[in-house]
């Protein structure tokens, strides 16, 4: 990839995946130009993504023409392969797999807590309704902002079903977030990152969701500060790691992983894994509703085809491992519940 000109990225401050990718670019010292729709007119002349998601990266295709690219996980890996230096993907295949699994957990499970808290509780709804439209249309009149706010709130509340948030699952989601805070707060004492003294893709996946959960939406912010102030502080640190000077020795050794990492993986196996497996089964069968049990409680939601692909991609990463590395990963995951993925 030519970086004669800085990367062009469109996103929004309220998008966890936008925040995730901007933090990656800052850490990797990749020049970029960031714009939020509504403030710059030149975004109207850019290509349109097949699926409108944020952030959108405008990257050269095989012919050198710009194309709109979304989905943070493959974008991270494309940038790794085409722009050298300061990688966020570990070289050790065992660590690389664990990093991938935990990045997926952040992107696809922790986001349920983010979306749930934002659109389930009235104070969070009102704050998001007041601020999110202004990030998109700061110069509009108060009346226009209010109309946009009503539209956003009604649309997002009506989509709570997509992440599985409802009156039945709410206690499961919230208990899971609180456990995550406890576990992650304990784990970063060994790091301060997921896999050692330097960040991996999983750090940025968790960070993206926490920019909202731990620092913006009032209900989870209060929970985070009371329960895990270290996590609240961690988010501010990870926002800009451009000054960190990592070395190859800063990753954990595969045979000396801290117990706190196993505890974090057990939370993945306790919550995300059963939903991931039940969702894939429901998608395969063409079912209209997916039902499973999480932590002794009923979990029911509309099947989500994208997360069926997530399971497939996790399994592909596992299969790509050499037999010896696969055995090591199996030993790390044994008893966490994550082994059920395979």
N, C-alpha and C positions, 0 to 999 in steps of 0.2 A: 504494500500500500504506500502510495506517495503521501507524505505529510508536508509537502511544500506549503500547503495551506492547512490551517488547523481544522480539526474535525468539526462538523456542523451537527449540533444536537438540539432537538426540540423536546421540551418537557415542561414540567410544572413542579413547584416546590411541594405541593401536596401529594405528589406521586412517589411512593416508596421506591419504585424501580428507577425513576429519574435520579433520586438522591443516591441510590446504590451506584449507578453508573458514573455520576459526576465524581463521587468519592474515589472510584477506581481510576478515573482519568487523572485526578489530582495526585493520587499516590504514585501512579506510573509516570507522572510528569509528561503526559501526552497533551499537547496543546489542543484546545477546543474552543469553539464559539457556541455559547448556549443562548437559546432564545425561547421565550414563553409566548405562545399564541396570543394575539391581541395587542402586543406591544411593537412588533416588527412586521412590516408589510411584506418583506421579501419571502416569508414562508409560503405565500400564496403561489409562488413560482416553482416550488420544489415538487418532486414526484410524490405521489401518494402511496402509502403502504397498503398492502393487501388487507391487513387488519389494522385498524386505527388504535394503536396503543402508545403509551408513553413509557419511557422516552423513545423517540424515533431518531435513529442515526442515518445520516445521508452519506453513504459509502460508495466507492466506485465499484461497478459491476465488471464482468469480464471484458467489456468493450471500453471501459474507462468512464462510462456515463454514470452519473449519480443515481443510486436507487435508495428507496426508503426501506430501512431494515429495523425490525423490532425484535424483542425477546432477548432479555439481558444475558442469559446464560450462554447462548452461542455467540453473542457479540463479544463477550469477554474472551472467549476462546479464539475467535477470529483476530482480535487485537493482539492476543498473545503470540499467535503464529506469524503475524505480519509486522508487528512493531516490537523490536527487541528491547530488553532491559526491564528490570524491576518486576519480574513476573508475580502473579498472584496464584498461579497453579503450581503446586509442589511437584518436584521431579520424582520423588519417591512414589511409585504406583499405589502403595497402600494409603499413604496420606492423600494422594490425589483422589482416590475413590471416596475416602471419608469426607474430604472437602466438598466433593460433588454432592454427596448425600445430604450434608448439613446445609449447603447452599439451597438445595431443593426444599428442604424443610422450612427454611426461612421464607423462600419465595412462595411456597404453596400451602404451608400450614400456619405459620405465624401471621400471614396476611389475613387469615380468617379472623384472628383476634383484632387486627387493625381495622378491618371493614366492619366487624361486629360492634366494637366500642364506638366507632365514629357515627354509626347510623342506627344504634339501638337505644342510646340514652339521650334524653332531651338536651342537656347542656352541651353534649358533644355535637348533636345535630345542629343546634343553633350556632355554635362557634364555626363549624365547618361551613354551614350555610352562609355565614357572614364573610368568611375569609376566602374560601375556595374561588368563588366567582370573581373576587377582586384580583386574584392572581392571574386570571384570564382576561379581565376587562377593567383594568384599574381606572381608566379615564372616562368610563361611562357614567351616566347620571345615576343618582341614588335610585330613581324609579326603575331604571334598566337593571341595575344591580339586584334590586329586590325581586324582579321578575326572573332573572337568571338564578338567583338563590332558591326561589320556590321550585323552579324546574329541576335544579340539581338535587335538592333534598328529596323531592317526590320520586325522581328516577332512581336514586341510589337506595333509598329505603325499600323501594319495590324490588330491588335486586339483591336484597339480603339473602334470599334463597340460594343464590349462586354459590356463596361460600358456606352455605349450610347453617346460617345463623337464624334461629327461631327461639321461641320460648322454651322448647324442650332441650335444645343444644346449648343455649346460653350458659348454663352453669358449667358445662363441660369445657367450653371455650375459655371461660374466665379462670377456671381452676387450672387449666393447662398453662395459660399465660403466667399465672402466679408461680406455678412450679418452675416454669422456664426461667423466670427472674431469679428465683432462689438458686437454681442450678448454674445458670450462666454467671451470676455474681460470684459464686464459689470458684467456677472454672477459670475466669479471667485473672484470678490471683496467681495462676500458674503461667500466664502468658506474657502480656495481657490479651493475646489473640487466641483464636480457636485452636490453632495448631502450632503455637509457639510464640516467639518474640517478633514475628512478622505476620502480616495479614494474608489470608487466602481468600478465594472467592466467597467462601462461606461467611467470613467476617462481613463482607460487603452485602451479602444477602440478608443477614440478620440486621445489619445496620440500617438498611433501607426501610424495613418495617418499623424499626425502633425510632427512626426519625419522627414518626407519627405517634406511635404508642407511648414513647418515653418522653417526648418533648413538645407535642402539639395538642393532641386530643385530651381534654381535661380529666376525664375519668381514669384512663390508664396512666396518664402522667402522675396523678396523685398516688396511684397504687405503686408505680415504679419508684417514685421518690421516697415513699414511706418504706417500701419493702426492699428495694435494691438501689440505693443511691449510687453505688459503684457503676451500675448499668447506665443510669442516667448520665453520669460523667463520661463513661466510655463512648457514648454516642458522639459527644462533642469532640472527643479526641480523634475518633475515626473519620470525622468529617473532612479533615485535611491532614493527611499523613505524608505530604510531599517532602517534609524534612527528615523523615525516618531513613536511616541508612541500613538496609537489611543485608544480612550475609547468609550464605548457604547453611551455616550452622544454627541459624535461628529457628529452623523447623524442629519440632519434636522428633526424637528418634522413634522409629516404629515399634521398637521393643521396650520403650520407656514412656508410654503414653500415660498421662495422669488418670487416676480413678475418676476425677471429675468429668473427663471426656466420656468415659463409659456411662456415667450417670446421665449425661446429656443425651447420649444415644439411646438410653433406656426410655427417656421421655419421648423421643422420636418413635420408638417402637410401641410405646403405650398409647399414642394418640394418632399420629399421622399414618403409620403403617396400616392399621386396620381400616381406616377410611380409604387409603390408597388402593388396597386390595379389593374392598367391597365396591368401590367406584369402578374399577376396571372390569369386574365381573358384571356389573349392571350395564356398562357400556357395551360389552361383548354380547350381552343377551338382549340388548335393545329395551331394557326396562325403563319405565317412566320414573321410578323412584328407587333410590339406593338406601338400604337400611342395614345397619350393623350395630355393634356395641363398642363403645369407647369408655374405658374406665368404669365398667359396670352400668353405664347409662346408654339409652337408645340414641343412636345418631341416624337421622334421616334427612336426606336432601335430594335434590334433582341431580342425576349423574352429570359429571363434568368431563367431556371428552378430552380436553387438554391434559387433565391430570392422569388419564389413562395413558397418554403418551409419556408423561413424566415417569410413570412406572416402567414403561418399556425402555426409556433412555437409561434409567438407573440400572436395569438388568443388563443392558448392553455394555455399560461401563464395567459391570462386574465380570461379564463374560470376556471382555478384552484383557483382563488381568491374566498374567502367566499363572499356571497352576500353583506355584509356590506362593506368589503374592495373594492369590485367591484364598489359599489356606490361612494366611495371616489375617486377612480381612475377616474370614469366617470366625477365627478365634476372637478377634476384637468384638465382633457383633454377637457372639454366642451369649445367650441369656438376656440380651437387650430387647428382644422382640423384633429387631430389624432383620434377623436371619430369616424371618418369614417371607421376606421379599423375594427370596430365591428358592 
